[in-house]
Amino acid sequence: MEHVLTESTPKPKRSQPAPKPSFADRLQHWLPKIVLAPTALVTVVCIYGYIFWTAALSFTNSRFLPSFNFVGFAQYEKLMENDRWITSITNLGVFGILFMVIAIALGVGLAILLDQNIRQEGAIRTIYLYPMALSFIVTGTAWKWILNPGLGIEKLMQDWGFTDFKFDWLVDSEMAVYTLVIAALWQSSGFVMAMFLAGLRGIDPSIIKAAQIDGASLPTIYLKIILPCLRPVVFSAVIITSHIAIKSFDLVTAMTAGGPGYSSDLPALFMYAHSFTRGQIGLGAASAMMMLAGILAILVPYLYSELREKKS
């Protein structure tokens, strides 16, 4: 039976066009992008742009001024044949490994100590963190005075009657790089401690109580339960300390200036010297790209493992 459309049958309503957004709505939509645009532009140009520019220069024979005469991997071959570069890489291996391992070990130990709710925790935490407020220039200068045989620890001990005491690492070509480790540890261990302490305070206390009920001792709880839960903090500490080690320039400049000779030279100091004082921009750019490759060699596997865990 056909339905007949009569006057009483309601007619379908036509859809009303959506109202145009007002100027205030459009401004609210674009305002975050407008505010972030200068920062994004500076980041793209001054960070990633200069990275690509440095990479391009590393394939040229640039000296005092940039040149566009591309020579392939000649600068990298020249870099690997440079004795000073080999020395700086060796020093970086010694400095970086010792700094990372000892800083993380000290950070974990201090964090566990403060996690026991000891008295005056705030004051102790402030003392440990205070060196991080100083620049590496100040730290290097202070430790240069402290370790100077003529006015530092050695002279102090000899003035106290210990005439046979010697601590001349700062002027010993075999030991100078270890003085950098001492200063860097004094500066950064408190920061690593703060990272681990924040991680410890974020662990559910019920996990610890359950382990104590089961009869686990405190060292066992930390070694087998708490520290494995802090794996992301450990990764972050490794990334930060390795980054500090690879780009260390101001500390070594203020403390040893790479001396005696080149015995405490590091890649960052090598890059600066060849790029800006010796007029070998191409070689300096190649060394800078090798430093970047070192950082990426640590960062990329970490990011890959994190993304892989999130997907799984």
C-alpha positions as CSV (number, residue, x, y, z in Angstrom):
1,M,0.0,0.0,0.0
2,E,1.5,3.2,-1.1
3,H,2.0,6.0,1.4
4,V,0.5,9.3,0.2
5,L,2.2,12.5,1.2
6,T,-0.4,14.7,2.7
7,E,-0.2,18.2,4.2
8,S,-0.1,16.6,7.6
9,T,2.9,14.5,6.9
10,P,6.0,16.2,8.3
11,K,8.6,17.2,5.7
12,P,12.2,16.2,6.3
13,K,14.3,19.0,7.7
14,R,17.2,20.2,5.7
15,S,20.6,20.0,7.4
16,Q,21.7,23.5,8.5
17,P,25.2,24.5,7.3
18,A,27.8,24.5,10.0
19,P,28.5,28.0,11.4
20,K,31.8,29.5,10.3
21,P,34.4,29.6,13.0
22,S,34.8,33.0,14.5
23,F,38.1,34.9,14.5
24,A,38.6,34.0,18.2
25,D,38.2,30.3,17.4
26,R,40.6,30.4,14.5
27,L,43.1,32.3,16.7
28,Q,42.8,29.7,19.5
29,H,43.4,27.0,16.9
30,W,46.6,28.6,15.4
31,L,48.0,30.2,18.6
32,P,50.0,27.1,19.8
33,K,51.5,26.7,16.4
34,I,52.4,30.4,16.1
35,V,54.0,30.3,19.5
36,L,56.0,27.1,18.8
37,A,57.0,28.1,15.2
38,P,60.1,30.2,16.2
39,T,61.4,27.5,18.5
40,A,60.8,24.8,15.8
41,L,62.5,27.0,13.2
42,V,65.6,27.7,15.4
43,T,65.8,24.0,16.2
44,V,65.7,22.9,12.6
45,V,68.2,25.5,11.4
46,C,70.6,25.8,14.3
47,I,70.7,22.2,15.3
48,Y,69.8,19.8,12.5
49,G,70.8,22.3,9.8
50,Y,74.3,22.7,11.3
51,I,74.6,19.0,11.7
52,F,74.1,18.5,8.0
53,W,76.4,21.4,7.3
54,T,79.1,19.9,9.4
55,A,78.6,16.6,7.7
56,A,79.0,18.2,4.3
57,L,82.2,20.0,5.4
58,S,83.7,16.8,6.6
59,F,83.8,15.6,2.9
60,T,85.6,18.7,1.7
61,N,89.2,20.0,2.0
62,S,88.0,23.1,3.9
63,R,90.8,24.9,5.8
64,F,90.4,28.4,7.2
65,L,87.1,28.9,5.3
66,P,84.5,26.5,4.0
67,S,85.2,25.0,0.6
68,F,83.0,23.0,-1.7
69,N,85.8,20.9,-3.1
70,F,84.6,17.5,-2.1
71,V,87.3,14.9,-1.4
72,G,85.2,12.0,-0.3
73,F,86.4,10.2,2.9
74,A,89.9,11.7,2.7
75,Q,89.4,13.7,5.9
76,Y,88.3,10.6,7.8
77,E,91.3,8.7,6.5
78,K,93.6,11.5,7.6
79,L,91.8,11.6,11.0
80,M,92.5,7.9,11.6
81,E,96.2,8.4,10.8
82,N,96.5,11.3,13.3
83,D,98.3,10.3,16.4
84,R,96.7,13.0,18.5
85,W,93.2,11.8,17.5
86,I,94.1,8.2,18.4
87,T,95.4,9.5,21.8
88,S,92.2,11.4,22.4
89,I,90.0,8.4,21.5
90,T,92.0,6.2,23.9
91,N,91.7,8.8,26.6
92,L,87.9,9.0,26.0
93,G,87.7,5.3,26.4
94,V,89.5,5.4,29.7
95,F,87.7,8.6,30.9
96,G,84.3,7.6,29.7
97,I,84.2,4.0,31.0
98,L,85.6,5.0,34.5
99,F,83.3,8.0,34.7
100,M,80.2,6.1,33.7
101,V,80.7,3.0,35.9
102,I,81.9,4.9,39.0
103,A,79.3,7.7,38.7
104,I,76.4,5.2,38.4
105,A,77.8,3.0,41.2
106,L,78.2,6.0,43.5
107,G,74.8,7.3,42.5
108,V,73.1,4.0,43.3
109,G,74.9,3.8,46.6
110,L,74.1,7.3,47.7
111,A,70.5,6.9,46.6
112,I,70.1,3.7,48.6
113,L,71.7,5.5,51.6
114,L,69.2,8.4,51.5
115,D,66.3,6.0,50.9
116,Q,66.7,4.7,54.4
117,N,65.0,7.8,55.8
118,I,68.1,9.0,57.5
119,R,68.2,12.2,59.6
120,Q,69.0,15.4,57.8
121,E,68.2,13.9,54.5
122,G,67.4,17.3,52.9
123,A,70.7,18.8,53.9
124,I,72.7,15.8,52.8
125,R,70.9,15.7,49.4
126,T,71.6,19.4,48.9
127,I,75.3,18.8,49.6
128,Y,75.5,16.0,47.1
129,L,73.6,18.0,44.5
130,Y,75.4,21.3,44.9
131,P,78.3,20.5,42.6
132,M,75.9,20.1,39.7
133,A,74.9,23.8,40.1
134,L,78.5,24.7,39.1
135,S,79.8,24.8,35.5
136,F,82.5,22.5,34.4
137,I,84.8,25.5,34.0
138,V,84.5,26.3,37.7
139,T,84.9,22.6,38.6
140,G,88.0,22.3,36.4
141,T,89.6,25.4,37.8
142,A,88.9,24.4,41.4
143,W,90.3,20.9,40.9
144,K,93.3,22.3,39.1
145,W,94.2,24.2,42.2
146,I,93.4,21.2,44.5
147,L,95.6,18.8,42.6
148,N,98.4,21.3,41.8
149,P,101.5,19.8,43.5
150,G,102.8,23.3,44.4
151,L,99.7,24.5,46.2
152,G,97.1,21.7,46.6
153,I,96.8,18.4,48.4
154,E,100.5,17.5,48.0
155,K,101.8,20.7,49.5
156,L,99.2,20.6,52.3
157,M,100.2,17.1,53.3
158,Q,103.9,18.0,53.2
159,D,103.3,21.1,55.3
160,W,101.6,18.8,57.9
161,G,104.8,16.8,58.1
162,F,104.3,14.0,55.6
163,T,107.3,15.0,53.5
164,D,107.3,11.8,51.4
165,F,103.7,12.3,50.3
166,K,103.3,12.8,46.5
167,F,100.2,13.3,44.5
168,D,101.4,14.8,41.2
169,W,98.9,13.2,38.8
170,L,98.0,16.5,37.3
171,V,101.5,16.9,35.8
172,D,102.1,13.2,35.2
173,S,101.4,12.3,31.5
174,E,100.4,8.7,32.5
175,M,97.9,9.8,35.2
176,A,96.6,13.2,34.0
177,V,93.5,11.7,32.4
178,Y,92.5,10.2,35.8
179,T,92.3,13.6,37.3
180,L,89.5,14.4,34.8
181,V,87.6,11.4,36.1
182,I,87.9,12.6,39.7
183,A,86.6,16.1,38.9
184,A,83.8,14.8,36.7
185,L,82.7,12.3,39.4
186,W,82.6,15.1,42.0
187,Q,80.5,17.2,39.6
188,S,78.0,14.6,38.3
189,S,77.6,11.8,40.9
190,G,75.0,13.9,42.9
191,F,72.8,14.3,39.8
192,V,72.9,10.5,39.1
193,M,72.0,10.0,42.8
194,A,69.0,12.2,42.4
195,M,67.8,10.2,39.4
196,F,68.0,6.9,41.2
197,L,66.5,8.4,44.4
198,A,63.5,9.6,42.4
199,G,63.2,6.1,40.9
200,L,63.4,4.5,44.3
201,R,60.7,6.7,45.7
202,G,58.5,5.8,42.8
203,I,58.5,2.0,43.6
204,D,55.4,0.7,45.3
205,P,56.2,0.1,49.0
206,S,53.9,-3.0,49.0
207,I,56.5,-4.8,46.9
208,I,59.1,-4.3,49.5
209,K,56.8,-5.2,52.3
210,A,55.8,-8.5,50.5
211,A,59.5,-9.3,50.1
212,Q,60.2,-8.6,53.8
213,I,57.3,-10.9,54.8
214,D,58.8,-13.6,52.7
215,G,62.0,-13.3,54.7
216,A,64.2,-11.5,52.1
217,S,67.1,-9.4,53.5
218,L,67.5,-5.7,52.6
219,P,70.5,-6.3,50.3
220,T,68.5,-9.1,48.5
221,I,65.5,-6.8,48.1
222,Y,67.6,-4.1,46.5
223,L,69.7,-6.4,44.3
224,K,67.0,-8.7,43.0
225,I,63.8,-6.7,43.2
226,I,64.3,-2.9,43.4
227,L,67.3,-2.4,41.0
228,P,65.8,-4.5,38.2
229,C,62.7,-2.2,38.4
230,L,65.0,0.8,37.8
231,R,66.2,-0.4,34.4
232,P,64.8,2.8,32.7
233,V,66.7,4.9,35.2
234,V,69.9,3.0,34.5
235,F,69.5,3.5,30.8
236,S,68.9,7.2,31.3
237,A,72.0,7.4,33.6
238,V,74.1,5.7,30.9
239,I,72.9,8.0,28.2
240,I,73.5,11.2,30.3
241,T,76.9,10.2,31.6
242,S,78.1,9.0,28.2
243,H,76.9,12.2,26.6
244,I,78.8,14.2,29.3
245,A,82.0,12.2,28.6
246,I,81.9,12.4,24.8
247,K,81.3,16.2,24.7
248,S,83.6,17.1,27.6
249,F,85.4,20.2,26.5
250,D,85.2,22.9,29.2
251,L,86.4,20.5,32.0
252,V,89.5,19.4,30.2
253,T,90.2,23.0,28.9
254,A,90.1,24.5,32.4
255,M,91.8,21.6,34.2
256,T,94.6,20.3,32.0
257,A,94.2,21.9,28.5
258,G,94.9,18.5,27.2
259,G,98.4,18.3,28.8
260,P,101.0,17.4,29.7
261,G,101.5,17.4,25.9
262,Y,98.4,15.6,24.5
263,S,98.3,13.0,27.3
264,S,94.8,14.1,28.5
265,D,93.4,15.3,25.2
266,L,89.8,14.4,24.4
267,P,87.9,14.4,21.0
268,A,86.0,17.7,21.8
269,L,89.3,19.5,22.4
270,F,90.8,18.0,19.3
271,M,87.8,19.2,17.2
272,Y,88.0,22.7,18.6
273,A,91.7,23.0,18.1
274,H,91.7,21.8,14.5
275,S,88.6,23.7,13.5
276,F,89.2,27.1,15.0
277,T,92.9,27.5,15.8
278,R,94.7,25.3,13.3
279,G,92.6,26.2,10.2
280,Q,91.6,22.6,9.4
281,I,87.8,22.9,9.3
282,G,87.4,19.8,7.2
283,L,89.4,17.6,9.6
284,G,87.6,19.2,12.6
285,A,84.2,18.5,11.0
286,A,85.2,14.9,10.5
287,S,86.1,14.6,14.1
288,A,82.8,16.2,15.1
289,M,80.9,13.7,13.0
290,M,82.8,10.8,14.7
291,M,81.7,12.2,18.1
292,L,78.1,12.3,16.9
293,A,78.4,8.7,15.7
294,G,79.6,7.8,19.2
295,I,76.6,9.3,20.8
296,L,74.2,7.7,18.3
297,A,75.8,4.3,18.8
298,I,74.6,4.5,22.4
299,L,71.3,6.3,21.9
300,V,69.9,4.4,18.9
301,P,70.0,0.9,20.5
302,Y,68.3,2.3,23.6
303,L,65.5,4.0,21.7
304,Y,65.1,0.8,19.6
305,S,64.8,-1.3,22.7
306,E,62.3,1.1,24.3
307,L,60.1,1.3,21.1
308,R,60.2,-2.5,20.7
309,E,59.0,-3.0,24.3
310,K,56.1,-0.6,23.8
311,K,55.0,-2.4,20.6
312,S,55.2,-5.8,22.3
